[in-house]
Amino acid sequence: MENIDRAEFARLREENAALKHKLARSEAVQAILAEALELFDGLAVGSPPEEESEVPVIRFDATDYATWLKRTKLN
């Protein structure tokens, strides 16, 4: 191998190692966020809002949202 080829090969190995590290970090973040979402969804469904005037975290369909608005007199 020529010196230029060796230098390019070394550069590519370093870049590959950095990309593998970045991928591993991204996958770890994704796993943490997935677990956090599961916990958050469990809390949102299982616990009532702290104050009746706060918008609940639970995802409503249109009918439930309209009912909630009437009940809290926000519409």
C-alpha positions as CSV (number, residue, x, y, z in Angstrom):
1,M,0.0,0.0,0.0
2,E,1.1,3.5,-0.7
3,N,1.4,6.1,2.1
4,I,-1.6,7.9,0.7
5,D,-3.7,4.8,0.8
6,R,-2.5,4.0,4.3
7,A,-3.4,7.5,5.5
8,E,-6.8,7.3,3.9
9,F,-7.4,3.8,5.4
10,A,-6.4,5.1,8.9
11,R,-8.7,8.1,8.5
12,L,-11.6,5.9,7.4
13,R,-11.0,3.6,10.4
14,E,-11.1,6.5,12.8
15,E,-14.3,7.8,11.1
16,N,-15.9,4.4,11.3
17,A,-15.1,4.1,15.0
18,A,-16.6,7.5,15.7
19,L,-19.7,6.6,13.7
20,K,-20.1,3.3,15.6
21,H,-19.8,5.3,18.9
22,K,-22.4,7.8,17.7
23,L,-24.7,5.0,16.6
24,A,-24.4,3.2,20.0
25,R,-25.2,6.5,21.8
26,S,-28.2,7.2,19.6
27,E,-29.5,3.7,20.1
28,A,-29.1,4.1,23.9
29,V,-31.0,7.4,23.8
30,Q,-33.8,5.8,21.7
31,A,-34.1,3.0,24.3
32,I,-34.3,5.4,27.2
33,L,-36.9,7.6,25.4
34,A,-39.0,4.5,24.6
35,E,-38.9,3.5,28.3
36,A,-39.7,7.0,29.4
37,L,-42.7,7.1,27.0
38,E,-44.1,3.9,28.4
39,L,-43.7,5.2,32.0
40,F,-45.2,8.5,31.0
41,D,-48.2,6.9,29.2
42,G,-48.8,4.7,32.3
43,L,-48.8,7.7,34.6
44,A,-51.0,9.8,32.3
45,V,-53.6,7.1,32.0
46,G,-53.5,6.0,35.6
47,S,-53.5,9.3,37.5
48,P,-56.0,12.1,37.4
49,P,-54.8,15.7,36.6
50,E,-53.5,17.6,39.6
51,E,-55.8,20.5,39.1
52,E,-59.1,20.4,37.3
53,S,-58.2,23.4,35.2
54,E,-55.1,21.8,33.8
55,V,-55.3,20.1,30.4
56,P,-54.9,16.4,31.0
57,V,-52.0,14.7,29.4
58,I,-54.2,11.9,28.2
59,R,-54.9,11.9,24.5
60,F,-58.6,12.6,23.9
61,D,-60.8,11.9,20.9
62,A,-62.9,14.9,19.8
63,T,-66.0,13.9,21.9
64,D,-64.0,13.3,25.1
65,Y,-62.2,16.6,24.6
66,A,-65.5,18.5,24.1
67,T,-66.9,16.9,27.2
68,W,-63.8,17.9,29.2
69,L,-64.0,21.4,27.9
70,K,-67.7,21.7,29.0
71,R,-66.9,20.2,32.4
72,T,-64.1,22.6,33.1
73,K,-66.0,25.5,31.5
74,L,-63.1,26.4,29.2
75,N,-65.1,26.4,25.9
